[in-house]
Amino acid sequence: MNISLKLTAAILAGAMAFGPAAQADDLPEVAVVHQIIDLNADTPAHAFRFEPKFLQVPAGATVRFRGSTGRHTVTAITRMIPVGARSFEIRGKPEMDLTFEKEGVYGIRCRVHGRHGMVMLLVVGDPSSNLEEAKAYLPKLGEAEQAGFEELFAYMEAQNG
């Protein structure tokens, strides 16, 4: 065996002895949520929206929020997130990643365009930890936000049987 083959074999044997730091299967995938402004839409609810407006991920997953520029925000509704979860607001960032460890539902809105129904529901793992509390808060929201979340909760229940 020549020297370069011996060196390659030694490097490979050493790398295999330590093993990889993390398997690709162990890393959570990044889910992407876009903030959309569609000036050709027929209603304000379609003009200002999150895509997707419903997202279900496992605990520990990372969500990448894109398009929080101009007056757009990604704002957690404090009374619609799990107890102990960190509240958040993204503004003025074209892209930002957040990792969600606490299971439950997260009600999210654009602070400016929520009045048009620009809301989304993020479900992390098992939604039951704060589902009833989040639903109980709906009457405190504006009409368009409340209608948007009612639609999203109905969709979630249909998906989860």
Secondary structure, DSSP 4 states (H G I P E B T S, - for coil): --HHHHHHHHHHHHHHHH--SS-GGGSPPEEEEEEEE-TT-SSHHHHEEEESSEEEE-TTEEEEEEEEEEEEEEEE-GGGS-TTPPP-EEEEEEEEEEEE-S-EEEEEE-TTGGGGT-EEEEEES-GGGTHHHHHHTGGGS-HHHHHHHHHHHHHHHHHH-
